[in-house]
């Protein structure tokens, strides 16, 4: 099956079997921030942005992304404006393994696209499907909200 996707602002064409997941396709192209976790959508660590919405790429077929714009952490992870958000998540983890950080940052960014000043409940909901195995699992919502507010001024 032939399909065309825009990945990190670059249009690419692929020939893939109909049952290939978006996660498998992205990882085969070297997008290692798309983490392999559960393959059932339970851990959320494979999250990417599809048309500015956080999506678990292990549950989405590559064919479902036809014509869509996909963004991975490789595109935004080192951008200066996202460093404060990334730092909050790094400080939050007990071990600081960094495994879940790409999904957490992408999910927060997707929330920012639709809710410039999200409530604590909206932040909690946006991050609730992403498992961080090295932390307390109760995300630092106040700190995240403060960083989002600061970022909105820089964005």
CORTAGI-V251686 format. One record per residue. N is the residue number from 1. PSI is psi as a letter, one per 20 degrees, with the letter a starting at -180 (* if undefined). Layout:
# CORTAGI-V251686
n = <N;N>
psi = <PSI;PSI>
This chain:
# CORTAGI-V251686
n = <1;2;3;4;5;6;7;8;9;10;11;12;13;14;15;16;17;18;19;20;21;22;23;24;25;26;27;28;29;30;31;32;33;34;35;36;37;38;39;40;41;42;43;44;45;46;47;48;49;50;51;52;53;54;55;56;57;58;59;60;61;62;63;64;65;66;67;68;69;70;71;72;73;74;75;76;77;78;79;80;81;82;83;84;85;86;87;88;89;90;91;92;93;94;95;96;97;98;99;100;101;102;103;104;105;106;107;108;109;110;111;112;113;114;115;116;117;118;119;120;121;122;123;124;125;126;127;128;129;130;131;132;133;134;135;136;137;138;139;140;141;142;143;144;145;146;147;148;149;150;151;152;153;154;155>
psi = <p;p;q;p;q;o;o;l;j;p;p;q;q;q;o;q;q;h;j;p;q;h;g;g;g;g;h;i;j;j;n;i;i;n;q;p;e;h;j;i;j;h;h;j;i;j;p;r;p;o;l;k;p;p;q;o;i;i;i;p;q;h;h;i;j;p;j;r;p;p;p;r;h;h;h;i;h;j;p;g;i;i;g;h;g;g;h;g;h;g;h;h;q;g;i;l;h;j;g;i;g;g;g;g;g;h;h;g;g;g;g;h;h;h;n;h;m;q;r;g;h;h;g;g;g;h;i;h;j;p;p;o;i;j;a;i;i;n;q;m;g;g;g;g;g;g;g;g;g;g;h;h;h;i;*>
